[in-house]
Amino acid sequence: MLVADKESHSPEVEACIEGRTARFFTANSASDLGQKMVDFFKSRESWIEKDSDICEFVAEYYSVEGMVATFAEVVSSFVESSVSQSFKD
């Protein structure tokens, strides 16, 4: 995947790791994007070989179970801090 650096992205951009799951190009630079596209094409065999590793990485860190666990932790922390704050008031 080719991704512009220094651009607003959804939180999932954290899955983009230079050289492992993605390549970044300089935002607003057509020449850098073009060069990265050429480089990506030239190294396509190595990216094809990384396919399983990329899929495993994404599945491990971005599964429904993982996202639910993170959400549950945030909610639990919020509830605990709210309860704690209400006893202080």
Stockholm file with secondary structure:
# STOCKHOLM 1.0

chainA/1-89         MLVADKESHSPEVEACIEGRTARFFTANSASDLGQKMVDFFKSRESWIEKDSDICEFVAEYYSVEGMVATFAEVVSSFVESSVSQSFKD
#=GR chainA/1-89 SS CEEETTSCCCGGGGGCCBTTTBEEECTTCHHHHHHHHHHHHHTHHHHHHTHHHHHHHHHHHSCHHHHHHHHHHHHHHHHHHHHHHHHHC
#=GC SS_cons        CEEETTSCCCGGGGGCCBTTTBEEECTTCHHHHHHHHHHHHHTHHHHHHTHHHHHHHHHHHSCHHHHHHHHHHHHHHHHHHHHHHHHHC
//
